[in-house]
Amino acid sequence: MIRSLFQSKARNPIHERCSSDSFTQLRSKYALYYRIAEKQNGTRVTVDGKDLVMLASNEYLGLSQHPKVIEAGKTALEKWGSGTMGARSANGGRGFHRELEEELADFLGKQACHVFSAGYLACMASITGFAQRGDCVLVDKNMHSSVWDGIRLSMASVERFSHNSASHLASLLEVLDPQQAKLLAIEGVYSMEGHIGDLPALVDLAEQHRCFVSLDDAHGLGVLGENGRGTAAHFGLTEKIDIICGSLSKSLASTGGFVAGDAELIEFMRTHSKQSIFSAAISPAQAACAQAALRVLQEEPEWNQRLWANTRRYKALLDELGLDTWQSETPAIPIVLGTREKAYYFWKRLWEKGVFTIISTAPGVPPGKDLVRTAISARHSEEDFEIIESALRYAASKM
């Protein structure tokens, strides 16, 4: 009855827009995204009864299945319940928030940290918490969507520079007012391309022109640097980065995000960022799992070592097959096919042979860079690699 009433309702322009969007129709027809897994066990998922090797997850270290992480989540749930049911600005924080923030700050080499219920919110806050109308944000054109949303909300002006190009950034800085407040927004690891940010050159320019530096290191944490301390530590530039933000849903096997920096900066952000003021606090289990994963990361370096051994093996296979990996330097490795059609058929053939990946097409990537995005985990086993190799050889032979 309710459904029939809804269907009889006069269609408005928004209904028409949604029903006529070609990309939405394409995604629906081929079921490219939002696939539902009935089961998950390590690097294996079951979708529509089909067992697949997961080759699209950002769980670089594979710690979501670690016994210490699982036990920490159970203990926190029993002690604190399922959540705090509100924002920390209204309900206050909890001991588990403070513990995680202190350990993260210490790990990253910063004075203080604030954790959010989503990495997207954290990266937005890394801009909205500091930039304002009249300021200028200089941003790598390949930055994550969360940062672009933060820039729009900040009301600051924006200057885009070519991906990882210190020379282009320098040319922009030369013509800007030296007295204008400037924020440089860059990534440690660009997740779609797998590139490592050219921090030495970019941060040097920022220092010369008195820019505030915000680093999104969601895909660098746990992957680069000593004990996985991230891209700033990898280059020895932690002291020169004002803010490090990122996600708990990659190497730290949880959900949420963080912003770390000097104590006065974090306190300023907490009172000026709507993402921290008005969003619900991270749950007890989320915080406990991230904290446990952070400790495992430091106590069991073999996870990072396995990750890089697997990455080298996988990259060698892709190179042997002559596949374009966009010169990725990290475990986030795209397979660039060039057109939407080629990307779709390559993805489909991997799926047929038992490998779960996703495709990314323009405008998500530049025209001509339509790709299948893959990511390696420390948990990928010998048996996983046999399936992955067989699938890739099959897909490549059909191109």
N, C-alpha and C positions, 0 to 999 in steps of 0.2 A: 504494500500500500504506500509506504513512505517513498520507496524507489519510484513508483509510477508517478507520484506527485512531483518528485524532483525532475523526472524526465519530461513532464509536461510544462515545466516552468519555461517562460520565454528566455531565449538565449541572449546574453548581453555581450558587449565587445570583448570582455576578458574571456568568457567561454569560447568565443570564436577564435581568439588568439591562441588559446591552449590547444584547441582541437585541430588547428591548421598548421601548427609548427612542424616543419619538415624534420628537424633533428629529433624532436620528441617522438615522432612517428617512426623514424629509423631505429631509435633505441628500443622502442616498444616491439617493433617487428622482429628484431634480431636478438632481443633480450641481452644486450651487451653489459648492462650494469644492474646493480641491486639484485644479483642472484642470491638465493637463499640456501645456505648450507644447513643440512639436517644434522650433520655431525662434524666434529673437529677433533683431531688428535695430532698434536705437533704440527708437522708440515702437510698433513693430509686433511682434506675436507671432502664431504659427500654432498653432491648437489644433484637433485632429481634422481637419487639412487646411484649416481656415478661417482666413483672414487677418483680424486684428482690430487696432484701435487700442487700445493700453493706456491706460486712464483710471482705473486703480486703484493704480498703483505710487506709492510714496513717494519715488521718485527725482526730487526736485523740480528739480534742476539738470541732469539728464541727462548726468552726467559718466562713467557707467560705460563709455560708448563713446568717451570722449575719448582720443586717441592717447597723450598723456602718461601717463594713468592705466594704460592697457593695457601700455605699454612698461615702466612702473615695476613692475608685477606680474610680467612676464616676467623682468626683471633680478633681482628678489628671489628668484624661484623657482630661477633658475640659480645664484645665489650661495649661498643658504641651504638649499635643498631645500624640501620641501613643508610642514614644520612642526617644532616642537621636541618634540613627543610627550610632553607632560607639563605640570604646573603650574609656574609660576615659583618658587613657594615650595620646590619640590623640585629642579627642573632649572636654576634661575636664569633671568634674563631674557637678552635679546639686544640688540645694538646698535640694531636696527631698532625695538624696543620703546621704548628710551630716546629715540631721535630723534623718533618720533611723539608721545610724551608731552610732550616739551619744546616741540615746535611747537604742539601743541594747547593746552597751558597758556598759552603766550605769546599765542596767538590769542584765547583766552577771557579774558585778563587775570587769570590765576591763577598761583600760584607753582609748583604741581605738578599732576600728572595720573597716573592709572593706567588702562590700557586692558584691556578684558575681551574674551573671545571671543564675547560676545553682549550686545546692548543690554539685554536682559531681566535678565541677571546684574548689569550695571552699575547699573540702576535699583533692583534689590533691595538691592545693596550700599550704595547711597546712604542706605538706612534701617538695615539690619542692622549696618553699620559704625559707627554712631553712637548709635542709640537702644537702650535696654535695659529690662529689667523695672524698673518704678517710674517710668519716664519717661512722658510723654504725647505722642503724635503727633497733631497736628491736620491733617486732610487734606481737600482738596476731594473731594466725593463722586463726581466724574467722573474721578478719577485712573486711570491705566493699571493694568492687572492686575498688572504687575510690582511696582509700589509697594505694592499691597495685600498681595501675598505677602511682601514685605520686612517690612511692619508685623507680620504674623502671626508671622514667624520671630523678630522682635526681642523679643517678649513684652511690649512696652510697651502701655499702655492707649491707646485711640484715641477721638478725637472727630471726627466728620464734620461739615463745614459745607456749606451749600448752594453749588452751583456758582458760583464766582467772586464770592461774596457776602462782602464785607468786614464788613458789618453783622452777619451771622450769626457770623462768626469772632470779632468783638469781643464778642458776647454770651457766647460760650463761654469766652473768655479771662478775662472778668471774674469768673467763678465758680471758676476753677482756682486751686490753691495757688500763690502767687507764687514760692515757693521750689522748686517742682517743675521738673525739667528738661523742656523742651518742644521739639519739633521740628515745624516747619511744612513740609508737603509740598505743593508746587504744581507746575503745569506752565506752560511758556511759551506753548505752543500746544497746545490740546486737539484731538487729531487726528480724533476722530469728529465733533466739532461745528465745528471750524475757528476756535474762539474764541481770542483772545489773553488770557492771564491778566492780571487786574487787579493787576499787580505793585506799582505805586506805593502803592495803599491797603493791600494785604496785607502788604507788607514794612514799611510804616510801623507797622502794628499789631505785627508781630513784633519790631521794634526797641523799641517801648514796653514789651513784656512779656518781653523778653530771650529770645526764641525763636531757636533754631538754624534756618536756612532752607535747605531742599534743593529745588532747582529741576530738574525734568526738562525739558530743552529739546531733546528728540530731534527735534521738528518745527519748532523755531525756528531751529536752527543752519543757516546757509546761506540762510535765508529772510528773517529780520528783522535789523535792526541794520546798522551800517556794515560793508561787506564781508561781510555775513552772519554777524556775530559773535554773533547770537542775541538772545533777548528781553531779557535783562538789559542788554545794551549798547543795545538799542533804547530802553529807558527810562532809561539812564544810572545803573543800579543795581548794576553789577557788584560794586562794593566791599561792598555790603550783603547780597549773596547768599553764604552760607557754602560751599555745594556746588552745582556745576553738573554734572549727569549727562546722558547722552544716548546716541545710537546713531551708528554709522558707516555704517549701511545706508540712510540717507536721502540727504542732500545730499552725503555723503562717499563715495558710490559703492563701498562695501565691505561688510563684515560685521563686527560687533563692537560694543563700547560703551566708554564712558569715564566717569570721575568726576574732576572737577577742583576744586581748592581750595587753601587754604594748605598748605604743606609738612607741617606737623605733623598736620594733619587727614588728609591722604592716607596718611601713614605709619601713623597710628593705624588707619585703615580696612584697610590691607593686612594688619595683624596681628590684626584683630578680625572681619573679614568672611569667612565660609566661602566666599562666591562668588569671592573673590580667592585664598584659600588653597588650595582644592581643585579649581578648574576649570582646564582646559588653557589654555595661553597662546595668544594670537592668532597666526595663522600669518604667515610672512614676506610672502607675496603680499597678504594682507589688510591688513597694516600699510603696505606700500609703496603700495598703491592708495589707501588713505585719506590718506596723507601727500601723494601727488601731487595728489589732488582738493583737499586743503586749500590747496595752493599755487596751483592753478588758480583756486580761489575768490577768492584775493587778487589774482592777476595778471590775471585776465580778468573784470572786473565785469559784462561784458555778459551773462553767464549769468544772474545775478540780475535784471538789467534785463529780459531776455526772459521770465523766469519771471513777473514782475509784469505785464508787458504781456499775456501770455497769460491770466493770472488775471483781469485786468480785462475782457478780451474774453469769456471764458467766463462770468463772473458776469453780464455784461450780457445775454448770451443767455438764461441761466436766469431772470433777472428779467423779460425780455420774454415768456417763456413762462409766467410766473406760478407758477413752481415754488418751493417752500419750501426755502431753503438754510440754515435755522436761524441766520440772520444771521452766516454765516461771514465772517471778515475776512482769510482766508489762502488759499493754494492748496489746502488740504484742504477740499473743499466737499461737504457732504452734500446729497442730494436727499431731503427728508423726505416720505414718502408716507402715513404714519399707521397702516397695518396691514400685517401680514406678507404678506397676499395681494396688496395693491397694490404693495408693494415687489418681490415676486417677478415679477409680470407686467411691471412697468416694466423690471426687470433683463432679463427674457427678450426684450423687444422691442428693447432696446439691443443685446443679443447678436445677435439676428437681423439687425440692420443693421450689424454689424461693429464693435461697441464692447465692450471688456472692462471690466466693473465687478464689484463685489461688493455683496451686501446685508448689512445688520446689523439684527437684530430683537431684541426683548425676550427675555431680560434684558440683552443686550449694550448696549441703549439703553433709555431710560425707556419705559414703556407709552405707545403713541400716537405714538412717534417712530421707528417702523420706517422704514428708509431705504436708499437706494442710495448708497454712499460713492464719491465720485470725487476725483481729485487731479490737478492740472495740473502739467505739466513744461515746463521751458524748451525742450525739444526738440520739443514739439508744433508741427507745421508747418502751412502753409496747407492742404495736402491733408488732413492729420489733422483740422483744424477743419471742413472741408467734410463729412467723414464723421460727425464728432461732432454737428454741427448737424443734419444730415439725420436721424440716429438719434434725437436728442432731440425734434425736432419730431414724428416718427412716434410715439414712445412717449407724448408728452404728448397727442397727438390721440386716442389710444386709451384714455386714463384713464377 
